[in-house]
Amino acid sequence: MQSIKSQTNAKTFAISLPKKMNNRIINRELWANRLRYPNSMIRSGEPNWLYHQLSNTNDTLRVFMFSDKTLNSLYGQSIKDLNKEVNKVAGKGNSNALPTAYLTYKTNFYVKTDTLYDKNVIGYIEGTDLKDEVLIVGGHFDHVGRMPDGVCIGADDNASGTAGVMELARMCAQAQANGFEFRRSVMFVAFAAEESGLNGSMYYVNNPIFPLEKTVMIINMDMIGRSDNKPNKNGYVSTWTIGRGAIKRPAKRLIRKIDRQMDNTTFYLKQDFPENVMWFMGSDHFPFYRKGIPALIVTTGSHDDYHKPTDTPDKINYENMANVLKAMFALITDVASEPDKYPTKVEK
């Protein structure tokens, strides 16, 4: 696209995604583009609209990505039919002689810019002798809203993560009231506007309450309510550490220890493709990771009800979710009270 940009002086590109590409592949492509064109993260919506996320860089190249159904609504033809016409005119090996008239399509499409506002919700427990250092426990509280087939209430995505943040805050407050000393401060954040492009967490890293160099790590819980386990089988959760630094090793050791001690939940320390691609860049830990802050992704993974009205409370595995929170509580207390094991300085 950079090459085409230099040849045409174009500032905006529109990419039509074929219907046969499933949502998971589309999401992977979108997140992959985020690395090269972080100003151009696009989500396809209803056939009559496109969505461009809040700009995060000074990059002027804008890339709109949408479904083939959207293109058909604009031009009355699918991308397949458009390509057939182009090939008919061009012939083999004659692409440089294409008449402009055959390649010009007109529509009343225009770009409308709306500015929307949302709020992160933050609370914290102040530490003792290391109160200027902070561990962040987060999850996002927004969801995708209304779909043609109903309202997406997001019981797993991400009411489970939001409930987890609040419950861990309660557990930590109770521990402090019972005499446990958190040497470091612990911040609990419900991030806003994650679904529209990690906007809440992106805003925080650009406007941090605690200096980022004093931020030990972020524990991000996104979709921790499901494991879809079979009868007589353990529930599971993926706890994936990303980022460089000595903090990963003790975190992994503790999670392995918890896994050995807990009978009803299996803790994995890796993710397979394509889940690893989606979760690496697809949630609120990612802006922190890009700033050099170690992160722990906590999730029971995607499922067939992802971003659908069928993501309902009756499908939550509450026992497994409670075990996840017990494990995270053990990790929080360890990180907050053992600074030598979990240093703030990130190895480069």
C-alpha positions in Angstrom: 0.0 0.0 0.0 2.9 2.4 0.7 4.1 1.8 -2.9 0.6 2.5 -4.3 0.4 5.6 -2.1 3.6 7.0 -3.5 2.4 6.5 -7.0 -1.1 7.8 -6.7 -0.8 10.3 -3.7 -3.8 8.5 -2.3 -4.5 9.1 1.4 -7.2 6.5 1.9 -7.6 2.8 0.8 -10.7 0.7 0.9 -10.2 -3.1 1.1 -13.2 -5.4 0.6 -13.1 -8.7 2.4 -14.9 -11.7 0.8 -17.8 -13.2 2.6 -16.1 -16.6 2.6 -13.5 -15.2 5.1 -14.8 -16.1 8.5 -14.8 -13.6 11.4 -11.8 -15.1 13.0 -9.6 -14.6 9.9 -11.0 -11.1 9.4 -10.2 -10.2 13.0 -6.6 -11.6 12.6 -6.1 -9.5 9.4 -7.4 -6.4 11.2 -5.2 -6.8 14.2 -2.2 -7.6 11.9 -2.8 -4.3 10.1 -2.7 -2.6 13.5 1.0 -3.2 13.7 1.9 -1.6 10.4 -1.0 0.9 10.2 -2.1 1.6 13.8 -4.1 4.6 12.5 -6.2 2.3 10.3 -7.9 -0.3 12.5 -11.3 -0.8 10.9 -14.2 -2.8 11.9 -16.9 -3.8 9.4 -20.5 -3.1 10.4 -23.9 -3.0 8.9 -23.9 -2.8 5.0 -24.5 0.9 5.1 -21.6 2.1 7.3 -18.0 1.8 7.9 -16.0 2.5 11.1 -12.6 4.1 11.5 -11.1 3.9 15.0 -9.7 6.8 17.0 -6.3 7.8 15.6 -3.4 6.6 17.7 -0.5 7.9 15.6 0.4 10.7 13.3 0.2 8.3 10.3 -1.9 9.9 7.5 -2.5 6.6 5.7 -6.1 5.4 6.3 -7.2 1.9 5.5 -10.9 1.0 5.5 -11.7 -2.7 5.6 -15.2 -3.9 5.1 -17.2 -6.8 3.9 -18.0 -7.6 0.3 -21.7 -7.1 1.2 -20.9 -3.5 1.9 -19.2 -3.0 -1.5 -22.2 -4.6 -3.2 -24.5 -2.1 -1.4 -22.3 0.8 -2.6 -21.8 -0.2 -6.3 -24.4 -2.8 -6.9 -21.7 -5.3 -7.7 -19.6 -7.7 -5.7 -15.8 -7.5 -5.8 -15.8 -10.7 -7.9 -18.0 -9.1 -10.5 -15.8 -6.0 -10.5 -12.7 -8.1 -11.1 -14.4 -9.9 -14.0 -15.1 -6.5 -15.7 -11.5 -5.4 -15.1 -10.1 -8.6 -16.5 -12.4 -8.4 -19.5 -11.2 -4.9 -20.4 -7.6 -5.5 -19.6 -7.0 -8.8 -21.2 -3.9 -10.7 -20.4 -0.7 -8.7 -20.0 -2.4 -5.4 -21.0 -3.1 -3.9 -17.6 -1.3 -0.6 -18.4 -3.7 0.1 -21.2 -6.9 0.1 -19.2 -9.3 2.8 -20.3 -10.0 5.0 -17.3 -13.8 5.0 -18.0 -14.0 1.3 -17.4 -12.3 1.6 -14.0 -14.2 4.5 -12.6 -17.1 3.8 -10.1 -19.1 6.5 -8.5 -21.1 6.5 -5.3 -22.4 8.9 -2.7 -20.1 7.4 -0.1 -18.6 9.9 2.3 -16.7 9.8 5.5 -18.5 11.2 8.6 -16.5 11.8 11.7 -18.2 11.4 15.1 -16.4 11.9 18.5 -17.7 9.7 21.2 -16.8 9.8 24.9 -16.5 7.1 27.4 -14.9 6.6 30.8 -12.5 4.1 32.4 -13.5 3.2 35.9 -10.5 3.0 38.3 -10.0 2.1 42.0 -6.8 1.2 43.9 -5.4 -0.1 47.1 -2.5 2.0 48.3 0.7 0.2 49.1 3.0 0.7 52.0 6.7 1.3 51.5 6.5 0.9 47.7 3.2 2.7 47.1 4.6 4.5 44.1 4.9 1.2 42.2 1.7 -0.3 40.9 0.3 -3.6 39.6 -2.7 -3.1 37.3 -5.6 -5.6 37.3 -7.9 -4.9 34.3 -10.8 -6.0 32.1 -13.1 -4.2 29.7 -16.7 -3.4 30.5 -18.1 -2.6 27.1 -19.5 -4.9 24.4 -20.7 -4.8 20.8 -24.3 -3.9 21.5 -27.2 -4.6 19.2 -26.9 -7.0 16.2 -29.6 -7.8 13.5 -30.5 -10.9 15.5 -30.6 -9.4 18.9 -28.8 -7.6 21.7 -25.3 -8.9 22.6 -25.3 -8.8 26.4 -21.8 -10.3 26.6 -22.0 -12.5 29.7 -18.5 -13.9 28.9 -17.2 -11.0 26.8 -16.6 -9.3 29.0 -19.0 -9.2 31.9 -16.9 -12.1 33.3 -13.7 -10.1 33.2 -15.4 -7.0 34.7 -16.9 -9.1 37.5 -13.5 -10.6 38.0 -11.9 -7.2 38.4 -14.5 -6.2 41.0 -14.3 -9.5 42.9 -10.5 -9.3 43.1 -10.8 -5.7 44.4 -13.1 -7.0 47.1 -10.8 -9.9 48.0 -7.7 -7.6 48.1 -9.6 -5.0 50.3 -10.6 -7.8 52.6 -7.1 -9.1 52.8 -5.8 -5.6 53.7 -8.5 -5.2 56.3 -7.3 -8.5 57.8 -3.8 -7.3 58.1 -2.1 -8.2 54.8 0.3 -5.6 53.7 0.4 -4.7 50.0 3.9 -3.1 49.6 3.0 -2.0 46.1 -0.2 -0.3 45.2 -2.7 -2.4 43.3 -4.9 -0.6 40.7 -8.2 -2.1 39.5 -9.4 -0.8 36.1 -12.5 -1.5 34.1 -11.5 -0.2 30.6 -13.9 1.4 28.3 -14.3 1.1 24.5 -12.2 -2.0 24.1 -14.4 -3.3 21.4 -13.9 -0.2 19.2 -10.2 -0.5 19.2 -8.7 -0.7 22.7 -9.4 3.0 23.1 -9.8 2.9 26.9 -6.4 1.2 27.6 -4.8 3.2 24.8 -5.9 6.4 26.5 -4.6 5.2 29.9 -1.1 4.4 28.6 -0.9 7.9 27.1 -2.3 9.5 30.3 -1.1 7.2 33.1 -2.0 7.8 36.7 1.1 6.1 37.9 4.3 6.5 35.8 4.7 3.7 33.3 8.2 3.1 34.5 6.7 2.4 37.9 4.1 0.0 36.5 5.2 -3.6 37.4 2.8 -5.5 35.1 -0.8 -5.7 34.0 -3.1 -8.7 34.6 -5.7 -8.5 31.9 -8.8 -10.7 32.2 -10.9 -10.9 29.0 -13.5 -13.7 28.7 -12.8 -15.8 31.8 -16.3 -17.3 32.2 -16.2 -20.2 29.8 -14.2 -23.4 29.4 -16.9 -25.5 27.6 -15.5 -28.4 29.5 -17.1 -31.9 29.1 -18.7 -33.8 32.0 -16.1 -35.1 34.5 -13.4 -33.0 32.8 -11.5 -30.1 34.4 -12.2 -26.6 33.4 -9.3 -24.6 31.9 -7.9 -21.2 31.5 -5.0 -19.8 29.4 -2.6 -17.6 31.3 -0.1 -16.2 28.8 2.7 -13.9 29.8 4.1 -11.5 27.1 6.8 -9.0 27.2 10.4 -9.2 28.2 11.9 -9.1 31.7 12.6 -11.2 34.7 9.0 -10.9 35.9 7.8 -13.6 33.5 9.7 -16.4 35.2 8.4 -16.1 38.8 4.9 -15.6 37.4 5.1 -18.8 35.4 6.5 -20.7 38.4 3.7 -19.6 40.6 1.0 -20.4 38.0 2.5 -23.9 37.6 2.4 -24.4 41.3 -1.2 -23.3 41.4 -2.0 -25.7 38.6 -0.5 -28.6 40.5 -2.5 -27.7 43.6 -5.9 -27.1 42.0 -8.0 -30.1 41.1 -10.8 -28.7 39.1 -9.1 -26.2 36.7 -6.1 -26.6 34.4 -3.9 -23.6 33.8 -2.2 -23.4 30.4 0.9 -21.3 29.9 0.7 -21.1 26.1 -1.8 -20.5 23.3 -2.0 -22.1 19.9 -2.6 -20.5 16.5 -4.9 -18.7 15.7 -5.8 -17.9 19.4 -2.3 -16.7 20.1 -2.5 -14.1 17.3 -5.9 -12.9 18.3 -5.1 -12.6 22.0 -1.6 -11.2 21.6 -2.9 -8.0 20.1 -6.7 -8.3 20.7 -7.2 -6.9 24.2 -6.3 -4.2 26.7 -2.9 -5.6 27.7 -1.6 -4.7 24.2 -1.1 -1.0 24.6 0.8 -1.7 27.9 3.0 -4.3 26.1 3.9 -1.8 23.4 5.1 0.5 26.2 7.4 -2.2 27.5 5.2 -3.3 30.4 5.0 -7.0 31.1 1.5 -8.4 30.7 -0.5 -11.5 31.7 -3.4 -12.4 29.5 -6.0 -14.4 31.3 -8.8 -16.0 29.2 -10.8 -19.2 28.8 -10.7 -18.5 25.1 -13.2 -17.8 22.3 -16.3 -19.9 21.5 -19.2 -20.1 19.1 -21.2 -17.5 21.1 -18.4 -14.9 20.7 -20.0 -11.5 19.7 -23.4 -13.0 19.5 -26.7 -12.6 21.4 -26.2 -16.2 22.6 -23.3 -15.2 24.9 -25.6 -15.6 28.0 -25.1 -16.1 31.8 -26.5 -19.6 31.8 -23.4 -20.8 29.8 -20.8 -19.4 32.3 -18.7 -22.0 34.1 -18.9 -20.3 37.5 -16.8 -22.9 39.4 -14.0 -22.5 36.9 -14.3 -18.8 37.0 -14.0 -18.8 40.8 -10.8 -20.9 40.5 -9.3 -18.4 38.0 -9.9 -15.6 40.5 -8.3 -17.6 43.4 -5.2 -18.1 41.2 -5.1 -14.4 40.3 -5.5 -13.3 43.9 -2.4 -15.5 44.8 -0.5 -13.9 41.9 -1.5 -10.3 42.9 -0.5 -10.7 46.5 2.8 -12.2 45.4 3.7 -9.5 42.9 2.6 -6.7 45.4 4.6 -8.0 48.3 7.7 -9.5 46.7 9.5 -6.8 44.7 12.7 -8.7 44.4 10.9 -11.5 42.6 9.1 -9.1 40.3 11.3 -6.1 39.5 9.9 -3.0 37.7 12.8 -2.6 35.4 12.1 -4.3 32.1 15.0 -6.0 30.3 15.7 -4.6 26.8 
